[in-house]
Amino acid sequence: MEWNLPALLALAVIFVNGWTDAPNAIATAVGSGAMSFRRAVGLAAVCNFIGAAASCLLFPAVAATVGELAAFPSHEDGQTALRAAMLAIVLWAALAWRFGLPTSESHALLAGLSGGAIALGGGLAALNGGVWVKTLAALALSLPAGALCAWTFRRFIGDKLRRPKQWQRLAAAGMALLHGVQDGQKFLALLLLAEGGNAASPHLLPLALLTAGVMALGTACGGRPIVEKVGSELADLSPADGLCADLGAGVVLLVCSLLGLPVSTTHAKVAAVCGAGRRADGRVMAEMAGAWILTFPVCGAMAYLFTKRMM
């Protein structure tokens, strides 16, 4: 691939996804006391790499969906809009991390790509309405589905398992793997857009491995504020509760990945924690909801303005 500015910005976006989004996968294991933060980060980095590499090569349906969300022309204006979208994503992720808020880079990606495409002059016609409806439906359903699945697992498993900490560690590994499956595909699509390619690109294999590696590196750098917010402050979690939350969120991610639907790991995991945990903190929930609500308009507006400024 050519190491141009869009490609470098795409790698920055992949890194911040591993830095600010992937910690959701291990938050329950750390918050419940099943694992130390350092061990959990190492586990997440390895599993993210495996999941992202495998999904990019074997199950590229999510990448294809993301690539169809907005129409970018192949000329310089298209690359300008793409640069603006990625810059908006990085800035928003860094701001959210500063306050320990687990935002969705999936939402930021969709909003940034849309804002950049609209700024080129095509208006809403630049967006693929059918794909957007499918994507928004998947994102919206991840909240009730994650909470319901986790609540169901808690009801039937509860504290019946022996050695719940060991099961919790396995569940955390599975969550990190599934995060790699979901977000590896989304950000492979972004990297392909940056180099002007598609799912038939001759560079698909090295780009898939590069996506997985950079995401794993971001995870390895650790997102302690987000881990503490989701795993400790959002709700009280025992290892059994954390296991049920991971299982609930994992079901949502797996089903959406098989169906080719891009869904938010953050939404699924936070909803699952609320469904499985005890005494959820309403203030923390409100903070997270506020950040989620702002993600679409803020990232879309930043990408729109950056595109206009660069043109």
The 8 nearest C-alpha neighbors of each residue, nearest first, counted from 0:
[[1, 2, 194, 202, 206, 6, 205, 3],
 [0, 2, 3, 194, 6, 4, 193, 7],
 [3, 1, 6, 0, 7, 4, 5, 194],
 [4, 2, 6, 5, 1, 7, 194, 193],
 [3, 5, 7, 6, 8, 2, 82, 9],
 [6, 4, 8, 193, 82, 7, 3, 9],
 [7, 5, 9, 193, 3, 4, 8, 2],
 [6, 8, 4, 10, 9, 5, 11, 3],
 [9, 7, 11, 5, 10, 6, 4, 85],
 [10, 8, 6, 12, 11, 7, 190, 5],
 [9, 11, 13, 7, 8, 12, 14, 6],
 [12, 10, 8, 14, 9, 13, 15, 7],
 [11, 13, 9, 15, 10, 14, 89, 16],
 [14, 12, 10, 16, 11, 214, 15, 186],
 [13, 15, 217, 11, 214, 17, 16, 12],
 [16, 14, 18, 12, 17, 13, 19, 217],
 [17, 15, 20, 13, 18, 14, 19, 104],
 [16, 18, 217, 218, 214, 21, 14, 15],
 [17, 19, 217, 15, 218, 16, 222, 221],
 [18, 20, 16, 15, 222, 17, 21, 22],
 [21, 19, 16, 22, 17, 23, 18, 101],
 [20, 22, 17, 23, 24, 19, 218, 18],
 [23, 21, 24, 25, 20, 222, 226, 26],
 [24, 22, 26, 21, 25, 20, 265, 226],
 [23, 25, 175, 174, 22, 21, 26, 171],
 [26, 24, 28, 171, 22, 23, 27, 39],
 [27, 25, 226, 230, 23, 29, 28, 24],
 [26, 28, 230, 30, 241, 29, 25, 31],
 [29, 27, 33, 25, 31, 26, 34, 30],
 [28, 30, 34, 32, 26, 27, 31, 36],
 [31, 29, 230, 231, 27, 32, 28, 26],
 [32, 30, 237, 238, 236, 28, 29, 33],
 [31, 33, 29, 30, 34, 28, 238, 35],
 [32, 34, 164, 28, 31, 29, 238, 167],
 [35, 33, 29, 32, 28, 39, 36, 38],
 [34, 36, 38, 37, 29, 39, 32, 33],
 [35, 37, 39, 38, 29, 40, 34, 223],
 [38, 36, 40, 39, 35, 41, 221, 34],
 [39, 37, 41, 35, 40, 36, 42, 34],
 [38, 40, 42, 36, 41, 37, 34, 35],
 [41, 39, 43, 37, 42, 38, 219, 36],
 [40, 42, 38, 44, 39, 43, 219, 37],
 [41, 43, 39, 45, 40, 44, 46, 38],
 [42, 44, 40, 46, 175, 41, 45, 47],
 [45, 43, 215, 47, 41, 218, 219, 42],
 [44, 46, 48, 42, 47, 43, 49, 41],
 [47, 45, 176, 49, 43, 48, 175, 44],
 [48, 46, 179, 176, 50, 44, 175, 45],
 [47, 49, 211, 45, 51, 46, 215, 50],
 [50, 48, 46, 52, 47, 51, 53, 45],
 [49, 51, 179, 176, 180, 47, 53, 48],
 [50, 52, 179, 183, 180, 211, 48, 54],
 [51, 53, 211, 49, 55, 208, 50, 54],
 [54, 52, 50, 56, 51, 55, 57, 49],
 [55, 53, 58, 180, 57, 51, 56, 52],
 [56, 54, 184, 59, 52, 207, 53, 57],
 [55, 57, 54, 53, 58, 52, 59, 207],
 [56, 58, 54, 53, 55, 59, 52, 60],
 [57, 59, 54, 60, 55, 56, 53, 61],
 [60, 58, 62, 55, 61, 184, 57, 63],
 [61, 59, 259, 63, 62, 58, 64, 260],
 [62, 60, 259, 64, 63, 261, 59, 260],
 [61, 63, 184, 188, 185, 59, 65, 60],
 [62, 64, 66, 60, 61, 65, 59, 67],
 [63, 65, 61, 67, 66, 62, 60, 68],
 [66, 64, 62, 68, 67, 63, 185, 61],
 [65, 67, 63, 64, 68, 188, 62, 69],
 [66, 68, 64, 65, 69, 63, 127, 130],
 [69, 67, 127, 65, 66, 130, 126, 131],
 [70, 68, 126, 67, 125, 127, 113, 71],
 [69, 71, 125, 126, 72, 116, 68, 67],
 [72, 70, 77, 116, 69, 73, 125, 78],
 [73, 71, 77, 74, 70, 76, 75, 78],
 [72, 74, 77, 71, 75, 195, 78, 76],
 [75, 73, 76, 72, 77, 78, 71, 79],
 [74, 76, 78, 77, 79, 73, 72, 80],
 [77, 75, 79, 78, 74, 80, 310, 72],
 [76, 78, 72, 71, 80, 79, 75, 74],
 [77, 79, 81, 75, 76, 80, 82, 74],
 [80, 78, 76, 82, 77, 81, 306, 75],
 [81, 79, 115, 306, 83, 77, 78, 82],
 [80, 82, 78, 84, 83, 79, 77, 85],
 [83, 81, 79, 85, 5, 80, 84, 78],
 [82, 84, 302, 80, 305, 86, 306, 81],
 [85, 83, 111, 302, 81, 87, 112, 82],
 [84, 86, 88, 82, 87, 83, 8, 81],
 [85, 87, 83, 89, 88, 84, 82, 90],
 [88, 86, 84, 90, 85, 302, 89, 298],
 [89, 87, 85, 91, 86, 90, 107, 92],
 [90, 88, 92, 86, 91, 87, 12, 93],
 [89, 91, 93, 87, 92, 88, 94, 86],
 [90, 92, 94, 88, 93, 89, 87, 95],
 [93, 91, 95, 89, 94, 90, 96, 88],
 [94, 92, 96, 90, 91, 95, 89, 97],
 [95, 93, 91, 97, 92, 96, 90, 98],
 [94, 96, 100, 92, 97, 98, 93, 91],
 [95, 97, 99, 93, 98, 94, 100, 92],
 [96, 98, 94, 95, 99, 93, 100, 224],
 [99, 97, 96, 95, 100, 94, 224, 225],
 [100, 98, 224, 96, 225, 97, 95, 228],
 [99, 101, 95, 98, 96, 102, 225, 287],
 [102, 100, 225, 265, 20, 99, 103, 19],
 [103, 101, 100, 291, 104, 290, 95, 265],
 [102, 104, 105, 106, 265, 263, 107, 20],
 [103, 105, 107, 106, 108, 16, 102, 20],
 [104, 106, 108, 103, 107, 263, 109, 262],
 [107, 105, 109, 103, 104, 108, 110, 295],
 [106, 108, 104, 110, 105, 109, 88, 298],
 [109, 107, 105, 111, 106, 110, 104, 112],
 [110, 108, 106, 112, 107, 111, 113, 105],
 [109, 111, 299, 107, 113, 295, 108, 112],
 [112, 110, 84, 299, 114, 108, 302, 298],
 [111, 113, 115, 84, 109, 110, 114, 108],
 [114, 112, 116, 110, 111, 115, 69, 117],
 [115, 113, 299, 303, 111, 302, 117, 116],
 [114, 116, 80, 303, 302, 118, 112, 113],
 [115, 117, 113, 118, 114, 119, 125, 112],
 [118, 116, 122, 114, 119, 115, 121, 120],
 [119, 117, 303, 115, 120, 116, 114, 306],
 [118, 120, 117, 116, 121, 115, 76, 80],
 [121, 119, 118, 122, 117, 116, 125, 123],
 [120, 122, 125, 117, 124, 119, 123, 116],
 [123, 121, 117, 124, 120, 125, 118, 119],
 [122, 124, 125, 126, 117, 121, 113, 116],
 [123, 125, 122, 126, 121, 127, 117, 128],
 [124, 126, 123, 121, 70, 69, 122, 116],
 [127, 125, 69, 124, 123, 128, 68, 70],
 [126, 128, 68, 130, 129, 69, 131, 67],
 [127, 129, 131, 130, 126, 132, 68, 124],
 [130, 128, 132, 131, 127, 133, 134, 68],
 [129, 131, 133, 132, 128, 127, 68, 134],
 [130, 132, 134, 128, 129, 133, 135, 127],
 [131, 133, 129, 135, 134, 130, 136, 128],
 [134, 132, 130, 136, 131, 135, 137, 129],
 [133, 135, 131, 137, 136, 132, 130, 261],
 [136, 134, 138, 132, 137, 133, 131, 139],
 [135, 137, 139, 133, 134, 138, 132, 140],
 [138, 136, 134, 140, 135, 139, 262, 141],
 [137, 139, 135, 262, 141, 136, 140, 263],
 [140, 138, 136, 137, 141, 135, 142, 143],
 [139, 141, 137, 142, 138, 143, 144, 136],
 [140, 142, 144, 267, 138, 139, 145, 143],
 [143, 141, 270, 145, 140, 144, 267, 266],
 [144, 142, 146, 145, 140, 141, 147, 270],
 [143, 145, 141, 147, 142, 146, 140, 148],
 [146, 144, 271, 267, 248, 270, 142, 148],
 [145, 147, 274, 271, 270, 143, 149, 144],
 [148, 146, 150, 144, 149, 145, 143, 151],
 [147, 149, 247, 151, 145, 150, 146, 144],
 [148, 150, 247, 244, 271, 152, 275, 243],
 [151, 149, 274, 275, 153, 147, 152, 148],
 [152, 150, 154, 148, 149, 153, 147, 155],
 [153, 151, 149, 243, 155, 154, 150, 156],
 [152, 154, 157, 150, 156, 151, 243, 155],
 [153, 155, 151, 152, 157, 156, 150, 149],
 [154, 156, 152, 153, 157, 151, 159, 150],
 [157, 155, 153, 152, 159, 154, 158, 160],
 [158, 156, 153, 154, 159, 155, 239, 240],
 [157, 159, 160, 239, 156, 163, 161, 153],
 [160, 158, 157, 156, 161, 155, 239, 163],
 [161, 159, 158, 163, 162, 156, 157, 239],
 [160, 162, 163, 159, 158, 164, 166, 165],
 [161, 163, 164, 165, 160, 166, 167, 238],
 [164, 162, 166, 165, 239, 161, 238, 160],
 [165, 163, 167, 33, 166, 238, 162, 168],
 [164, 166, 168, 167, 163, 162, 169, 33],
 [165, 167, 163, 169, 168, 164, 170, 242],
 [166, 168, 242, 164, 170, 165, 169, 163],
 [169, 167, 171, 165, 170, 166, 164, 172],
 [168, 170, 172, 166, 167, 171, 173, 165],
 [169, 171, 173, 167, 172, 168, 245, 242],
 [172, 170, 174, 168, 173, 169, 25, 167],
 [173, 171, 169, 175, 170, 174, 176, 46],
 [172, 174, 170, 176, 171, 175, 177, 169],
 [173, 175, 171, 177, 24, 176, 172, 249],
 [176, 174, 178, 24, 172, 43, 47, 46],
 [175, 177, 50, 46, 173, 47, 179, 174],
 [178, 176, 180, 174, 179, 175, 173, 50],
 [179, 177, 175, 181, 180, 176, 182, 174],
 [178, 180, 51, 50, 47, 183, 176, 177],
 [179, 181, 50, 177, 51, 54, 178, 183],
 [182, 180, 178, 179, 183, 184, 256, 177],
 [181, 183, 185, 184, 179, 178, 180, 186],
 [182, 184, 51, 179, 186, 180, 185, 181],
 [183, 185, 62, 187, 55, 182, 186, 61],
 [186, 184, 62, 182, 188, 187, 183, 61],
 [185, 187, 189, 188, 183, 184, 182, 190],
 [186, 188, 190, 184, 189, 185, 183, 210],
 [189, 187, 62, 191, 186, 185, 190, 66],
 [190, 188, 186, 192, 187, 191, 193, 9],
 [191, 189, 193, 187, 192, 188, 9, 186],
 [190, 192, 196, 188, 194, 193, 189, 197],
 [193, 191, 195, 189, 190, 194, 196, 188],
 [194, 192, 190, 5, 6, 191, 195, 189],
 [193, 195, 191, 192, 196, 6, 190, 0],
 [194, 196, 192, 193, 191, 73, 197, 190],
 [197, 195, 191, 200, 194, 192, 198, 199],
 [196, 198, 200, 199, 191, 192, 195, 188],
 [197, 199, 200, 203, 63, 196, 191, 59],
 [200, 198, 197, 201, 203, 196, 202, 191],
 [199, 201, 202, 197, 203, 196, 198, 191],
 [202, 200, 203, 199, 204, 196, 198, 205],
 [201, 203, 200, 204, 205, 206, 0, 199],
 [204, 202, 206, 200, 201, 205, 207, 198],
 [203, 205, 207, 206, 202, 208, 56, 201],
 [206, 204, 208, 207, 202, 203, 209, 210],
 [207, 205, 209, 203, 208, 204, 210, 202],
 [208, 206, 210, 204, 209, 205, 55, 52],
 [207, 209, 211, 205, 210, 206, 52, 212],
 [208, 210, 206, 212, 207, 211, 205, 213],
 [211, 209, 207, 208, 213, 212, 206, 187],
 [210, 212, 48, 51, 208, 214, 52, 209],
 [213, 211, 209, 215, 214, 210, 48, 208],
 [212, 214, 216, 215, 210, 14, 211, 209],
 [215, 213, 17, 14, 217, 211, 216, 212],
 [214, 216, 44, 218, 212, 48, 213, 217],
 [217, 215, 213, 219, 218, 214, 212, 220],
 [218, 216, 17, 18, 14, 214, 220, 215],
 [217, 219, 17, 18, 215, 44, 220, 216],
 [218, 220, 216, 221, 217, 44, 40, 41],
 [221, 219, 217, 218, 216, 18, 222, 40],
 [222, 220, 219, 218, 223, 18, 40, 22],
 [221, 223, 225, 22, 18, 224, 19, 226],
 [222, 224, 226, 225, 221, 227, 22, 36],
 [225, 223, 99, 227, 226, 222, 228, 96],
 [224, 226, 99, 228, 227, 223, 222, 101],
 [225, 227, 26, 223, 229, 224, 228, 230],
 [228, 226, 231, 230, 224, 225, 229, 223],
 [227, 229, 232, 225, 226, 231, 230, 233],
 [230, 228, 233, 226, 227, 231, 26, 232],
 [229, 231, 30, 26, 27, 227, 226, 228],
 [230, 232, 30, 227, 228, 229, 233, 234],
 [233, 231, 228, 234, 229, 230, 227, 283],
 [232, 234, 229, 280, 279, 283, 231, 228],
 [235, 233, 279, 276, 278, 277, 232, 280],
 [234, 236, 277, 276, 278, 231, 237, 279],
 [237, 235, 31, 276, 240, 241, 234, 238],
 [236, 238, 31, 240, 239, 241, 235, 32],
 [239, 237, 241, 31, 164, 240, 163, 167],
 [238, 240, 242, 237, 241, 163, 158, 243],
 [241, 239, 237, 243, 236, 242, 238, 275],
 [242, 240, 27, 238, 244, 239, 243, 236],
 [241, 243, 167, 239, 245, 240, 244, 238],
 [242, 244, 246, 240, 149, 152, 153, 241],
 [245, 243, 271, 149, 241, 247, 272, 275],
 [246, 244, 242, 248, 247, 243, 170, 249],
 [245, 247, 249, 243, 244, 248, 242, 250],
 [248, 246, 149, 148, 244, 250, 249, 245],
 [249, 247, 267, 145, 268, 251, 245, 250],
 [248, 250, 246, 252, 247, 251, 174, 245],
 [249, 251, 253, 247, 248, 252, 254, 246],
 [252, 250, 248, 249, 254, 253, 255, 145],
 [253, 251, 249, 255, 250, 254, 256, 177],
 [252, 254, 256, 250, 255, 251, 249, 257],
 [253, 255, 257, 251, 256, 252, 250, 258],
 [256, 254, 260, 258, 252, 257, 253, 259],
 [257, 255, 259, 253, 258, 254, 260, 252],
 [256, 258, 254, 255, 259, 253, 58, 260],
 [259, 257, 255, 256, 260, 254, 60, 61],
 [258, 260, 61, 60, 256, 257, 255, 261],
 [261, 259, 255, 258, 61, 256, 262, 134],
 [262, 260, 61, 134, 259, 181, 255, 137],
 [263, 261, 138, 137, 260, 264, 255, 141],
 [262, 264, 266, 265, 105, 103, 138, 267],
 [263, 265, 267, 266, 268, 178, 262, 252],
 [266, 264, 263, 268, 267, 103, 269, 23],
 [267, 265, 263, 269, 268, 264, 142, 270],
 [266, 268, 145, 248, 141, 264, 270, 265],
 [267, 269, 271, 248, 265, 270, 266, 264],
 [268, 270, 272, 271, 266, 267, 265, 273],
 [271, 269, 146, 273, 142, 145, 267, 268],
 [270, 272, 146, 145, 244, 274, 268, 149],
 [273, 271, 269, 244, 275, 276, 274, 270],
 [272, 274, 270, 276, 271, 275, 279, 146],
 [273, 275, 146, 150, 271, 149, 272, 276],
 [276, 274, 150, 149, 272, 244, 240, 273],
 [277, 275, 236, 273, 272, 234, 235, 240],
 [276, 278, 235, 234, 279, 236, 275, 273],
 [277, 279, 234, 235, 280, 276, 233, 273],
 [278, 280, 234, 233, 277, 273, 281, 276],
 [279, 281, 233, 283, 282, 234, 278, 284],
 [282, 280, 284, 283, 285, 279, 233, 286],
 [281, 283, 285, 284, 280, 286, 233, 287],
 [284, 282, 286, 285, 281, 280, 233, 287],
 [283, 285, 281, 287, 282, 286, 288, 280],
 [284, 286, 288, 282, 283, 287, 289, 281],
 [287, 285, 283, 289, 284, 288, 282, 290],
 [288, 286, 290, 284, 289, 285, 100, 291],
 [289, 287, 291, 285, 290, 286, 284, 292],
 [288, 290, 292, 286, 287, 291, 285, 293],
 [289, 291, 287, 293, 288, 292, 294, 286],
 [292, 290, 288, 294, 289, 293, 102, 287],
 [291, 293, 289, 290, 294, 288, 295, 296],
 [294, 292, 290, 291, 295, 296, 297, 289],
 [293, 295, 291, 297, 292, 298, 296, 107],
 [294, 296, 110, 298, 297, 293, 299, 107],
 [295, 297, 299, 298, 293, 300, 294, 110],
 [298, 296, 300, 294, 299, 295, 293, 301],
 [299, 297, 301, 111, 300, 87, 295, 110],
 [298, 300, 114, 110, 111, 296, 302, 297],
 [299, 301, 303, 297, 302, 298, 296, 304],
 [302, 300, 298, 304, 303, 299, 87, 305],
 [301, 303, 84, 83, 305, 115, 114, 111],
 [302, 304, 114, 115, 300, 118, 306, 301],
 [305, 303, 307, 301, 306, 302, 308, 300],
 [306, 304, 308, 302, 83, 307, 303, 301],
 [305, 307, 80, 309, 303, 83, 304, 308],
 [308, 306, 304, 310, 305, 309, 303, 118],
 [307, 309, 305, 306, 310, 304, 303, 83],
 [310, 308, 306, 307, 305, 79, 83, 80],
 [309, 307, 308, 306, 79, 76, 80, 305]]
